[in-house]
């Protein structure tokens, strides 16, 4: 027997598709056969499996486990919970890998899988290898066992281990995602006053889409912070590995600004540390890290890329604009939005300033949000290649770590192909609005030459 995955399902750092269209029950089963075989051939026989709260997750989880067991893998089921709870289980239980069924921040009709092997991200060529194994039917056959354990209490306890922060008044918005039950536990474990929104897990996402990088998705949290006059608010995506933050004035702190904030804390105990930010991050963050005595490093966007790079260079901290934050100083180095929330409370205490005060201290520039606009899977990478060729011929100052980041006297602009959606991603930054407008116009001109335009709603 063989299996062929839809060509758009196997992405750079996870598997993701539209349920009933590019993702089916058979794909979950085949993934189990391929990943299970890969684990078994490395000399191991035990992995952990978890899932988020999407309507399709139980179906996919069941098929995945069936495929794993048929390769002789013993499966440790942890059930419903955020992705970082799966990471915690993979790091602390006697297993050799893990799979989380999750659609992350994508719409409710989409779902997918995030994989870990030997406490390291599983991505890139490794994911493509799964497709080759399935297409060849290159699978081991045996019989494994299934065990179910409850790990949420232990995970929540780890989040607050060594907590030394102040008692703050905080709003929490779980967005009906998988983080909700853990948020409820944190509200009981942490000092202070806690106001909770949408902690019931509901795959219909009835209140708002669980993506804290979208401003409209923070409206309820912003209103809660304002009405209750709270110190700050935190929000999470559908699987809890990303964080969004609102200060007491209702202003959003993007993930790259949070990275700059946390660098102030981490570099106190890791002087000269190498701190990794993604290619979409503000230049002010890299400059701030250098001013604090750290070594800033710009790297590829994507949670797997950042985690992998941090391991390679021994980095104590990393982050992305979208709100993935990675602590490897006194935590295992994986992205955990809930732990980032706890660390934010601790930062308020150690830095002696409110979140609003820390926000005010950030360098001011004019920067666009992260624009995403639809471009087909078959076209998005080609567009970036065309633009890169033209810019190279023009002698432009470009960084090609991930897409094209163009540096000019006015600032910088970025275009890259999304690895999770059929879309291009854009951002630009300058010292003033006039220069920013010029940068955006240059970027739009390049897009137009390739027959692409940003939508007004982007």
C-alpha positions as CSV (number, residue, x, y, z in Angstrom):
1,X,0.0,0.0,0.0
2,X,1.2,3.5,-0.8
3,X,-0.1,7.0,-0.2
4,X,0.3,10.4,-1.9
5,X,0.0,13.6,0.1
6,X,-1.5,16.6,-1.6
7,X,1.5,18.7,-2.7
8,X,0.5,21.7,-0.6
9,X,0.2,19.7,2.6
10,X,3.9,19.1,3.3
11,X,5.1,22.6,4.2
12,X,8.4,23.8,5.4
13,X,7.9,23.5,9.2
14,X,4.6,21.6,9.6
15,X,1.9,19.9,7.6
16,X,-1.3,21.9,7.0
17,X,-4.3,21.8,4.8
18,X,-8.0,22.3,4.3
19,X,-10.0,19.4,5.8
20,X,-11.9,17.5,3.2
21,X,-9.9,19.2,0.4
22,X,-6.2,18.9,0.8
23,X,-6.2,17.1,4.2
24,X,-8.1,13.8,4.9
25,X,-8.3,11.1,7.5
26,X,-6.0,8.9,5.2
27,X,-3.3,11.6,5.4
28,X,-3.2,11.4,9.2
29,X,-3.0,7.6,9.0
30,X,-0.2,7.7,6.4
31,X,1.7,10.3,8.4
32,X,1.6,7.9,11.4
33,X,3.0,5.1,9.2
34,X,5.8,7.3,7.8
35,X,6.8,9.1,11.0
36,X,6.4,6.0,13.1
37,X,8.7,4.1,10.7
38,X,11.3,6.9,10.8
39,X,11.2,6.8,14.7
40,X,11.3,3.0,14.8
41,X,14.3,2.8,12.5
42,X,16.2,5.3,14.7
43,X,16.0,2.6,17.4
44,X,13.1,4.1,19.4
45,X,9.5,2.9,19.9
46,X,7.6,5.6,21.9
47,X,6.1,9.0,20.9
48,X,3.6,11.4,22.4
49,X,0.5,12.7,20.6
50,X,-1.8,15.6,21.5
51,X,-4.4,17.7,19.7
52,X,-6.1,21.1,19.7
53,X,-9.8,21.9,19.9
54,X,-10.7,22.0,16.2
55,X,-13.7,20.0,15.1
56,X,-11.6,17.8,12.9
57,X,-8.9,17.1,15.5
58,X,-10.4,14.0,17.1
59,X,-10.8,12.3,13.7
60,X,-7.3,13.1,12.7
61,X,-5.9,12.1,16.0
62,X,-7.5,8.7,15.9
63,X,-6.3,8.0,12.4
64,X,-2.8,9.2,13.3
65,X,-2.6,7.0,16.3
66,X,-3.8,4.0,14.3
67,X,-1.0,4.6,11.7
68,X,1.6,4.9,14.4
69,X,0.6,1.8,16.2
70,X,0.7,-0.2,13.0
71,X,4.4,0.5,12.7
72,X,5.0,-0.9,16.2
73,X,5.2,2.5,17.9
74,X,3.9,2.8,21.5
75,X,1.8,6.0,21.6
76,X,1.4,8.2,24.7
77,X,-1.8,10.1,24.3
78,X,-2.2,13.4,26.2
79,X,-5.4,14.5,24.6
80,X,-6.7,18.1,24.2
81,X,-4.2,20.9,25.0
82,X,-2.0,23.6,23.6
83,X,1.0,22.7,21.4
84,X,3.5,23.7,24.1
85,X,1.9,21.1,26.4
86,X,2.9,18.6,23.7
87,X,6.4,20.0,23.7
88,X,6.5,19.7,27.5
89,X,5.5,16.1,27.3
90,X,8.0,15.3,24.6
91,X,10.7,16.9,26.7
92,X,9.8,15.3,30.1
93,X,8.4,11.9,29.2
94,X,10.4,8.9,28.1
95,X,9.6,9.4,24.4
96,X,11.6,10.0,21.2
97,X,9.2,12.3,19.4
98,X,5.8,14.0,19.4
99,X,3.0,15.1,17.1
100,X,0.5,17.8,17.8
101,X,-2.7,17.9,15.6
102,X,-3.4,21.6,15.2
103,X,-4.4,24.2,12.7
104,X,-2.7,26.9,14.8
105,X,-4.0,30.3,13.9
106,X,-5.6,29.3,10.5
107,X,-9.3,29.2,9.9
108,X,-11.4,26.6,11.6
109,X,-11.8,24.4,8.4
110,X,-8.0,23.9,8.3
111,X,-5.9,21.6,10.4
112,X,-2.5,20.0,10.4
113,X,0.4,18.6,12.3
114,X,3.5,19.9,14.2
115,X,6.3,17.4,14.7
116,X,9.2,17.0,17.1
117,X,11.9,14.3,17.0
118,X,14.5,13.8,19.7
119,X,13.7,17.1,21.4
120,X,14.3,19.1,18.2
121,X,12.1,20.6,15.5
122,X,11.2,18.3,12.6
123,X,11.0,20.4,9.4
124,X,12.3,21.1,5.9
125,X,13.8,18.1,4.2
126,X,12.7,15.8,7.0
127,X,9.0,16.6,6.3
128,X,9.5,16.0,2.5
129,X,11.1,12.6,3.4
130,X,7.8,11.6,5.0
131,X,6.1,12.2,1.6
132,X,8.7,10.1,-0.2
133,X,8.2,7.2,2.3
134,X,4.4,7.3,1.9
135,X,4.6,7.4,-1.9
136,X,6.9,4.3,-1.8
137,X,4.9,2.5,0.9
138,X,8.2,2.2,2.7
139,X,6.7,1.5,6.1
140,X,7.5,-0.9,8.9
141,X,4.6,-3.2,10.1
142,X,4.2,-4.3,13.7
143,X,1.9,-3.7,16.6
144,X,2.4,-1.0,19.2
145,X,0.4,-0.1,22.3
146,X,-1.5,3.0,23.4
147,X,-1.5,4.7,26.8
148,X,-3.4,7.8,27.9
149,X,-2.0,10.1,30.6
150,X,-3.1,13.4,32.1
151,X,-0.3,16.0,31.9
152,X,-2.0,19.4,32.0
153,X,-1.5,19.9,35.8
154,X,2.2,19.1,35.5
155,X,2.5,21.4,32.6
156,X,0.8,24.3,34.4
157,X,3.0,23.8,37.4
158,X,6.1,24.0,35.2
159,X,4.9,27.3,33.8
160,X,4.9,28.9,37.2
161,X,8.0,27.1,38.6
162,X,10.3,29.6,40.3
163,X,7.8,32.4,39.8
164,X,9.1,35.6,41.3
165,X,6.8,38.2,39.8
166,X,4.4,40.8,41.2
167,X,0.7,40.6,41.6
168,X,-0.7,42.2,38.5
169,X,-4.2,42.8,37.2
170,X,-4.4,41.0,33.9
171,X,-6.9,40.2,31.2
172,X,-6.6,36.8,29.5
173,X,-8.2,35.9,26.1
174,X,-7.9,32.3,25.1
175,X,-10.1,32.8,21.9
176,X,-11.9,29.5,22.5
177,X,-8.6,27.8,21.6
178,X,-6.7,24.9,23.2
179,X,-5.0,27.2,25.7
180,X,-8.2,27.9,27.6
181,X,-8.1,25.2,30.3
182,X,-4.5,26.0,31.0
183,X,-5.3,29.7,31.3
184,X,-7.9,28.8,33.9
185,X,-5.3,26.9,35.9
186,X,-2.8,29.8,35.7
187,X,-5.4,32.2,37.0
188,X,-5.5,30.0,40.1
189,X,-1.8,29.5,40.5
190,X,-0.6,33.1,39.9
191,X,-1.0,36.0,42.3
192,X,-3.0,39.1,41.3
193,X,-6.3,39.7,39.7
194,X,-7.3,37.8,36.6
195,X,-10.1,38.4,34.2
196,X,-10.7,35.6,31.6
197,X,-12.3,35.6,28.2
198,X,-13.3,32.7,26.0
199,X,-11.6,29.9,27.9
200,X,-14.1,27.3,26.7
201,X,-12.6,25.2,23.9
202,X,-14.9,25.5,20.9
203,X,-13.7,24.6,17.4
204,X,-16.4,26.9,15.9
205,X,-14.4,29.9,17.4
206,X,-17.7,31.8,18.0
207,X,-16.2,35.0,19.5
208,X,-13.3,35.8,17.2
209,X,-10.6,34.1,15.2
210,X,-7.8,32.9,17.4
211,X,-4.9,34.9,15.9
212,X,-3.5,37.6,18.2
213,X,-1.5,39.1,15.4
214,X,-4.7,40.4,13.8
215,X,-5.8,43.7,15.5
216,X,-9.5,43.0,15.1
217,X,-9.1,39.8,17.1
218,X,-7.9,41.8,20.1
219,X,-11.0,44.0,20.3
220,X,-12.6,42.1,23.1
221,X,-9.3,42.0,25.1
222,X,-8.7,45.7,24.5
223,X,-12.2,46.5,25.8
224,X,-11.7,44.4,28.9
225,X,-8.4,46.0,29.7
226,X,-10.0,49.5,29.3
227,X,-13.2,48.8,31.1
228,X,-11.6,47.1,34.1
229,X,-8.5,49.4,34.0
230,X,-6.2,46.4,34.0
231,X,-2.4,46.5,33.9
232,X,-2.3,44.7,30.6
233,X,-3.9,41.9,28.6
234,X,-2.6,38.7,26.9
235,X,-4.2,36.7,24.1
236,X,-3.2,33.4,22.4
237,X,-3.6,31.7,19.1
238,X,-5.6,28.5,18.5
239,X,-2.9,26.2,19.8
240,X,-1.3,28.5,22.5
241,X,2.2,28.8,21.1
242,X,1.9,32.5,20.3
243,X,1.1,35.5,22.5
244,X,-0.5,38.9,21.8
245,X,-0.1,41.7,24.4
246,X,-2.2,44.8,25.0
247,X,-0.9,47.5,27.4
248,X,-3.0,49.5,29.8
249,X,-3.6,52.1,27.1
250,X,-4.9,49.5,24.7
251,X,-1.8,49.6,22.5
252,X,-0.5,46.4,21.0
253,X,3.0,45.2,21.6
254,X,4.1,43.1,18.5
255,X,6.2,40.0,19.0
256,X,9.4,41.8,17.9
257,X,8.9,44.5,20.5
258,X,8.3,41.8,23.1
259,X,11.6,40.2,22.0
260,X,13.3,43.5,22.7
261,X,11.6,43.8,26.0
262,X,12.6,40.3,27.1
263,X,16.2,40.9,25.9
264,X,16.6,43.4,28.7
265,X,15.9,40.6,31.2
266,X,17.7,37.7,29.6
267,X,20.9,39.6,28.9
268,X,21.3,40.4,32.6
269,X,22.0,36.7,33.2
270,X,23.4,35.9,29.8
271,X,25.7,38.9,29.0
272,X,26.8,39.0,25.4
273,X,24.2,36.4,24.5
274,X,23.2,35.8,20.9
275,X,19.5,36.6,20.4
276,X,17.6,35.5,17.3
277,X,14.9,37.6,15.7
278,X,13.0,36.8,12.4
279,X,13.5,38.6,9.2
280,X,10.2,40.5,9.7
281,X,11.4,42.1,12.9
282,X,11.9,45.9,13.3
283,X,15.5,47.1,12.9
284,X,15.1,48.9,16.2
285,X,14.9,45.5,18.0
286,X,18.2,44.3,16.6
287,X,19.8,47.7,17.4
288,X,18.4,47.5,20.9
289,X,19.8,44.0,21.5
290,X,23.2,45.3,20.4
291,X,22.9,48.4,22.7
292,X,22.2,46.1,25.6
293,X,25.4,44.2,24.9
294,X,23.9,41.2,23.2
295,X,24.6,39.8,19.7
296,X,21.5,40.2,17.5
297,X,21.0,37.6,14.7
298,X,18.4,37.9,11.9
299,X,17.1,34.6,10.8
300,X,14.3,32.9,8.8
301,X,10.7,33.2,9.8
302,X,9.1,30.1,11.2
303,X,9.1,28.5,14.7
304,X,11.2,25.5,13.5
305,X,13.8,27.7,11.9
306,X,14.2,29.9,15.0
307,X,14.3,27.0,17.4
308,X,16.8,25.2,15.3
309,X,19.1,28.2,14.9
310,X,19.0,28.9,18.6
311,X,20.2,25.3,19.3
312,X,23.0,25.7,16.7
313,X,24.4,28.9,18.3
314,X,23.5,28.4,22.0
315,X,21.1,31.3,22.0
316,X,19.2,32.0,25.3
317,X,16.3,33.9,23.6
318,X,14.5,34.2,20.3
319,X,11.3,35.6,18.8
320,X,9.2,36.3,15.8
321,X,7.0,39.2,14.9
322,X,3.9,37.0,15.0
323,X,4.3,36.4,18.8
324,X,6.3,33.1,18.9
325,X,8.8,33.6,21.7
326,X,11.5,31.1,22.7
327,X,13.2,31.1,26.1
328,X,16.2,28.9,26.5
329,X,17.6,30.5,29.6
330,X,15.5,28.7,32.2
331,X,13.1,26.9,29.9
332,X,13.7,24.3,27.1
333,X,13.7,26.7,24.2
334,X,10.4,26.0,22.5
335,X,7.7,28.5,21.7
336,X,5.1,28.8,24.4
337,X,2.7,31.7,24.5
338,X,1.5,30.8,28.0
339,X,5.1,30.8,29.4
340,X,5.7,34.1,27.6
341,X,2.8,35.5,29.6
342,X,4.2,34.3,32.8
343,X,7.6,35.7,31.9
344,X,6.0,39.1,31.1
345,X,4.7,39.3,34.6
346,X,8.1,38.4,35.9
347,X,9.7,41.1,33.6
348,X,7.5,43.7,35.1
349,X,8.9,42.9,38.5
350,X,12.6,42.5,37.5
351,X,12.6,45.6,35.3
352,X,10.6,47.7,37.8
353,X,8.3,49.2,35.2
354,X,4.7,48.5,34.1
355,X,4.1,47.0,30.6
356,X,2.9,50.4,29.5
357,X,6.1,52.0,30.8
358,X,8.2,49.4,29.1
359,X,6.2,50.0,25.9
360,X,6.8,53.7,26.1
361,X,10.6,53.1,26.4
362,X,10.7,51.3,23.0
363,X,12.3,53.3,20.2
364,X,9.8,55.0,17.9
365,X,9.7,54.4,14.2
366,X,7.0,54.2,11.6
367,X,6.4,50.6,10.7
368,X,3.6,48.8,8.8
369,X,1.8,45.8,10.2
370,X,2.5,42.4,8.8
371,X,0.6,42.5,5.5
372,X,-0.6,39.1,4.1
373,X,-2.3,39.0,0.7
374,X,-3.4,35.9,-1.3
375,X,-1.0,34.5,-4.0
376,X,-1.4,30.9,-5.2
377,X,0.8,28.1,-3.8
378,X,2.1,27.6,-7.3
379,X,3.0,31.3,-7.8
380,X,4.1,32.7,-4.5
381,X,7.7,31.5,-4.6
382,X,8.1,32.4,-8.2
383,X,7.1,36.0,-7.6
384,X,9.8,36.3,-4.9
385,X,12.3,34.8,-7.3
386,X,11.4,37.3,-10.0
387,X,11.7,40.3,-7.7
388,X,15.0,39.0,-6.4
389,X,16.4,38.8,-9.9
390,X,15.3,42.3,-10.7
391,X,16.7,43.8,-7.5
392,X,20.0,41.9,-8.0
393,X,20.3,43.3,-11.5
394,X,19.7,46.8,-10.1
395,X,22.4,46.4,-7.5
396,X,20.0,46.8,-4.5
397,X,21.2,46.2,-1.0
398,X,19.3,43.0,-0.1
399,X,19.2,40.3,2.5
400,X,18.0,36.9,1.2
401,X,17.9,34.9,4.4
402,X,14.1,34.5,3.9
403,X,12.5,36.2,0.8
404,X,13.9,39.6,0.0
405,X,14.6,42.3,2.7
406,X,15.6,45.5,0.8
407,X,17.7,48.1,2.7
408,X,17.8,51.7,1.6
409,X,18.6,55.1,3.1
410,X,15.0,55.5,4.0
411,X,14.7,52.2,5.9
412,X,13.8,48.7,4.7
413,X,11.0,46.7,3.1
414,X,10.4,42.9,3.0
415,X,8.6,40.5,0.8
416,X,8.5,36.7,1.5
417,X,6.4,33.7,0.7
418,X,4.3,32.4,3.6
419,X,5.1,28.8,4.5
420,X,1.7,28.3,6.1
421,X,-0.7,30.0,3.6
422,X,-1.1,30.6,-0.1
423,X,0.1,34.2,0.5
424,X,2.9,36.7,0.3
425,X,4.0,38.6,3.4
426,X,5.1,42.2,3.4
427,X,6.4,44.7,5.9
428,X,8.3,48.0,5.8
429,X,9.8,50.4,8.3
430,X,11.2,53.9,8.3
431,X,11.9,56.9,10.5
432,X,8.9,58.9,9.2
433,X,5.7,58.5,7.2
434,X,6.9,60.2,4.0
435,X,9.9,57.8,3.8
436,X,7.7,54.8,4.7
437,X,5.3,55.8,1.9
438,X,8.2,55.8,-0.6
439,X,9.4,52.4,0.6
440,X,5.9,50.9,0.2
441,X,5.6,52.4,-3.3
442,X,8.9,50.8,-4.3
443,X,7.6,47.4,-3.0
444,X,4.3,47.8,-4.7
445,X,6.0,48.6,-8.0
446,X,8.0,45.4,-7.8
447,X,4.8,43.4,-7.1
448,X,3.1,45.1,-10.0
449,X,5.9,44.0,-12.4
450,X,5.1,40.4,-11.4
451,X,1.4,40.9,-11.8
452,X,0.6,41.0,-8.1
453,X,-1.1,43.6,-6.0
454,X,-1.7,44.0,-2.3
455,X,-5.4,44.1,-1.4
456,X,-6.9,47.0,0.5
457,X,-7.8,44.6,3.3
458,X,-4.3,43.3,3.7
